[in-house]
Amino acid sequence: MCGIVGAIADRDVVPVLVEGLKRLEYRGYDSAGLAVLDDGRLRRVRRTGRVSEMEAAAREQGLAASLGIGHTRWATHGGVTEDNAHPHISFGELAVVHNGIIENHDAQRARLQDAGYAFESETDTEVIAHLVHFHRKQGLDLLAAVQAAVRELTGAYAIAVVGLDDPDRMVVARMGCPLLVGLGESENFVASDVSAIIQATRRVIFLEEGDTAELTRDGVRVFGEDGQAAEREVHVSDVSLASLELGPYSHFMQKEIHEQPRAISDTIEAVIDNDAFGPELFGADAAEVLAGIEGIKILACGTSYYAGLVAGYWIESIAGLPCSVEIASEYRYRDAVPHPRHLVVTISQSGETLDTMEALKYAKSLGHEATLSICNVPESAIPRASRLVYYTRAGAEIGVASTKAFTTQLVALFTVACTLAKLHGRLDPETEAAHIDALRHLPGSVQHALNLEPQITAWSERFAPKANALFLGRGVHYPIALEGALKLKEISYIHAEAYPAGELKHGPLALVDADMPVVVIAPNDRLLEKVKSNMQEVRARGGELYVFTDADSEFGPSEGVHVIRTPRHVGVLSPIVHTIPVQLLAYHVALARGTDVDKPRNLAKSVTVE
Ligand code: M6R
């Protein structure tokens, strides 16, 4: 959460910083701010609300400079106020932007207050500004002052610092939060992610845990945690500008829903090209790591956790291996019993979700050596901490509500299940060929499901005035009901809950009346008859049913029962196809309610706090 960007150049960097902050807004949108060094003055503009409001203020004030830092905030310590907005300044001389959480900020605040520092905000970040200033005043140069300050901090941070006495440098540091340096021609940049600086450069260095770096116009020096100069590889980013633009769409969520056929086919390209499942899909030493695996433990949060739940069904039924799926924030704080021959799979779109990262570290500390990450962001923290990785190729996902990341995670996890099955002698050549064929046809089926949009839009008008909704599913489609409910509550703010359909009669049925729309995922599988019985239970209590079923199921509309037919049942990959309608439903209900679809209230895309 929170995005940071910085630039040092021979030109005015304010437009670069503003553009960068707009691209980082998905990380938080409570407030935005800039600090620049302009002709011997440290100038700052901050506004609560969106970057565009801060941009207007910066324009009004004629802000222009060749060195500056910017921030977009998701509030943690301190409310959404201008005083709490970054950058934070110490004694009018030194400015800091920060992503992360400083855990020992109370102790440091007390110490700095004793040393004469007055605090203007409730943030943990202001501690960093004063601490660097304190060390600067002890005679350290800016780099050494930042290095001394971060040694005294515990917690997670990515920071960028500029100071009045240092008009030709910026110092940055990271621990636990992403930060990369962009290399230009006589200009250099820093950002939380490459999208923020892609218009200026594609050449980037991903800073490592504990790194600090000094940026001047002519160069970048990186130092490791031990303070010694360090060599870091220069990567050339292949993120496309088009993937960061809306194009003909109204919202990123809409664009990302419609990108799913392409995202899925990109993600499974290697499987289709090889015409086989195999450990090499997960990294060079995958055969060695996966050999002897006797079970799977999946750790993730939010939508990624629901992808894990689907995978649990697949892994047990296809590979015949026990699989447990757990919410990362729960696992990391319990006395888990490790199983050394279990593969720990973390799933994360961003690759930087703190709870998932910490759960992975905890699993490793318990002795789990076999680790696999399913991730959408190359070089992010979670895959870097894992022995094996499968990158989903969804492209940049900017809408806060996860859509294409989820369906690409599912195809990646299906590949995991099939590969484990093959390694355990449970995938005969005919079944392997059938599964690959199913994957090959999947983008087409997803496209057919997308074509249902007009019918789903018609339903959304009926949902928009509702206060609550229930989602039901059974078996491998129960997690899709969970995902549908999460999408709806996340972007439309309608209270929605999901249950396994068979569980309804054990309590939630008491909620059902004529005002409660009940969405049912009812594919034409072996559980359809069971689901139909559960639907009768709803109808008998006056509940209105909105059913997504398959074209080949003999199930039609009746009074109080609305039906939309997805394409013919696609077998084992059916949960992926059935995800599309619930995404579209949430999107269109949110549109009808006039909410901010891409930036729902109180949320942010990357959750790098507990
Ligand atoms: O980046 P991650 O996949 O680790 O994120 C996990 C969740 O924060 C994320 O899926 C969240 O639930 C989405 N906003 C749901 O749409």
Residues whose N, C-alpha, C, O or C-beta is under 5 A from the ligand:
A	BS01	M6R	C301 G302 T303 S304 I347 S348 Q349 S350 G351 T353 V400 A401 S402 K605 V607
